[in-house]
């Protein structure tokens, strides 16, 4: 016996239930239709026979016959057609015709008498009536009684009552049910084979997927499924392979993340531990202690920045960093962020080109988060620009988007490293030199913030043109919003450009 817990068991149970319901429904409908049709046909046949008997009576009465030949002819007709005949005249005298040779014809004489008594008033009134009863056998064989007026020369002389049991329907149903049973067994056997092979074809890839999922659960992320067929199972296998690939990437990223965090934390902690230990055991002389304590303070600040960036990145990636979108001027934001870097720019003697439109360029975004993006990109541009290099900032509109560009001259990013620039802890300097680089998380945070706004960010880096970071924001109409005061920021940038140019000439 198949188990209901298996796919084959469930499919076979379903087929059996549907098949049994279909066979039962077809059998009931067919039996009902066959019964109704047979009763209708047999009733009309009895009425026709009664009219024939009426003609025989009329002919015999007109010819002055004694009735012996008449009843003999009626008996032969009744025996051939298999029905009982009872003739009742208007004086309620019953002339029943005895039919010999078939016991079934006389088996319902009580029912005949009952129906005849009930129908006689209507028949003597000139109406043709019929009654259908059911025998008490397993097939509920119909028993039909018809009553037809006996007339002569337009006068009602009595009534003719014919009574029969439809044994032919019983025989027909027996044959029909036996054929249905045989057909059902054959159909069930074929269905069993088809369901068996279909279930096996479905179960086989499911077993493979189950085994692969178990391997995946044990950490084997390289497990893949072979897609051989073009059906739903193949689609499921492709989905599984895609999931496995994503999990493998996630695991590799996680491992790399843990390794990078360990490296980034170990270096400053080792320095802090060494310097503190040197001060405590007086290895470091008292006159040098202040210098090393400043190094310890610098390392602790760097650790705080690293931890803050990690927390921000975790919140952004988990969706727990909701955006507070409003309308504001992106050019004004860039001016304010730029002003905060004036000191660093002067220290490195950079040549600056800021090309921002005079008119307001309104965007719909989170202003604080985008300030974080611009600040991070400016910080990288200044940090990795060579002494006396060039820093450029410009924006432009195209197809309903504002494009923000920040570029710097200096050493370019190798082409093979560009796809990984926004990855966590990725540094072009493979030695992870802490003096030349930050935490390695800033650009990853920048990309996640831009992507949360459903916008794009990319980088181009070529010899001769330098490195350009570009991101987009959706531009919106300013409407009736109150204008902000931008003149102080504009004047400060203009004054910086003039003074910086004068210093360049002096040099």
Secondary structure as the mmCIF struct_conf table of DSSP 4:
data_model
#
loop_
_struct_conf.conf_type_id
_struct_conf.id
_struct_conf.beg_label_comp_id
_struct_conf.beg_label_asym_id
_struct_conf.beg_label_seq_id
_struct_conf.end_label_comp_id
_struct_conf.end_label_asym_id
_struct_conf.end_label_seq_id
TURN_TY1_P TURN_TY1_P1 UNK A 4 UNK A 5
BEND BEND1 UNK A 6 UNK A 6
HELX_RH_AL_P HELX_RH_AL_P1 UNK A 7 UNK A 62
TURN_TY1_P TURN_TY1_P2 UNK A 63 UNK A 64
BEND BEND2 UNK A 67 UNK A 67
HELX_RH_AL_P HELX_RH_AL_P2 UNK A 68 UNK A 81
TURN_TY1_P TURN_TY1_P3 UNK A 82 UNK A 82
STRN STRN1 UNK A 84 UNK A 89
TURN_TY1_P TURN_TY1_P4 UNK A 90 UNK A 91
STRN STRN2 UNK A 94 UNK A 97
HELX_LH_PP_P HELX_LH_PP_P1 UNK A 98 UNK A 98
BEND BEND3 UNK A 101 UNK A 101
HELX_RH_3T_P HELX_RH_3T_P1 UNK A 103 UNK A 106
TURN_TY1_P TURN_TY1_P5 UNK A 107 UNK A 108
HELX_RH_AL_P HELX_RH_AL_P3 UNK A 109 UNK A 124
TURN_TY1_P TURN_TY1_P6 UNK A 125 UNK A 126
STRN STRN3 UNK A 129 UNK A 134
BEND BEND4 UNK A 136 UNK A 137
TURN_TY1_P TURN_TY1_P7 UNK A 138 UNK A 139
STRN STRN4 UNK A 142 UNK A 152
TURN_TY1_P TURN_TY1_P8 UNK A 153 UNK A 154
STRN STRN5 UNK A 155 UNK A 165
HELX_RH_AL_P HELX_RH_AL_P4 UNK A 167 UNK A 217
TURN_TY1_P TURN_TY1_P9 UNK A 218 UNK A 219
TURN_TY1_P TURN_TY1_P10 UNK A 221 UNK A 222
BEND BEND5 UNK A 229 UNK A 231
HELX_RH_AL_P HELX_RH_AL_P5 UNK A 232 UNK A 280
TURN_TY1_P TURN_TY1_P11 UNK A 281 UNK A 282
BEND BEND6 UNK A 284 UNK A 284
HELX_RH_AL_P HELX_RH_AL_P6 UNK A 286 UNK A 317
TURN_TY1_P TURN_TY1_P12 UNK A 318 UNK A 319
BEND BEND7 UNK A 321 UNK A 321
STRN STRN6 UNK A 325 UNK A 329
HELX_RH_AL_P HELX_RH_AL_P7 UNK A 330 UNK A 339
TURN_TY1_P TURN_TY1_P13 UNK A 340 UNK A 341
HELX_RH_AL_P HELX_RH_AL_P8 UNK A 342 UNK A 348
TURN_TY1_P TURN_TY1_P14 UNK A 349 UNK A 349
STRN STRN7 UNK A 351 UNK A 355
BEND BEND8 UNK A 358 UNK A 359
STRN STRN8 UNK A 362 UNK A 366
HELX_RH_AL_P HELX_RH_AL_P9 UNK A 367 UNK A 383
TURN_TY1_P TURN_TY1_P15 UNK A 384 UNK A 384
BEND BEND9 UNK A 385 UNK A 385
HELX_LH_PP_P HELX_LH_PP_P2 UNK A 386 UNK A 386
TURN_TY1_P TURN_TY1_P16 UNK A 387 UNK A 388
STRN STRN9 UNK A 390 UNK A 398
TURN_TY1_P TURN_TY1_P17 UNK A 399 UNK A 400
STRN STRN10 UNK A 401 UNK A 408
BEND BEND10 UNK A 410 UNK A 411
HELX_LH_PP_P HELX_LH_PP_P3 UNK A 412 UNK A 414
HELX_RH_3T_P HELX_RH_3T_P2 UNK A 415 UNK A 420
TURN_TY1_P TURN_TY1_P18 UNK A 421 UNK A 422
BEND BEND11 UNK A 423 UNK A 423
TURN_TY1_P TURN_TY1_P19 UNK A 424 UNK A 425
BEND BEND12 UNK A 428 UNK A 429
TURN_TY1_P TURN_TY1_P20 UNK A 430 UNK A 431
TURN_TY1_P TURN_TY1_P21 UNK A 434 UNK A 436
BEND BEND13 UNK A 440 UNK A 440
HELX_RH_AL_P HELX_RH_AL_P10 UNK A 442 UNK A 452
TURN_TY1_P TURN_TY1_P22 UNK A 453 UNK A 454
STRN STRN11 UNK A 457 UNK A 462
TURN_TY1_P TURN_TY1_P23 UNK A 463 UNK A 465
STRN STRN12 UNK A 466 UNK A 474
STRN STRN13 UNK A 475 UNK A 475
TURN_TY1_P TURN_TY1_P24 UNK A 479 UNK A 480
HELX_LH_PP_P HELX_LH_PP_P4 UNK A 481 UNK A 484
HELX_RH_AL_P HELX_RH_AL_P11 UNK A 487 UNK A 506
#
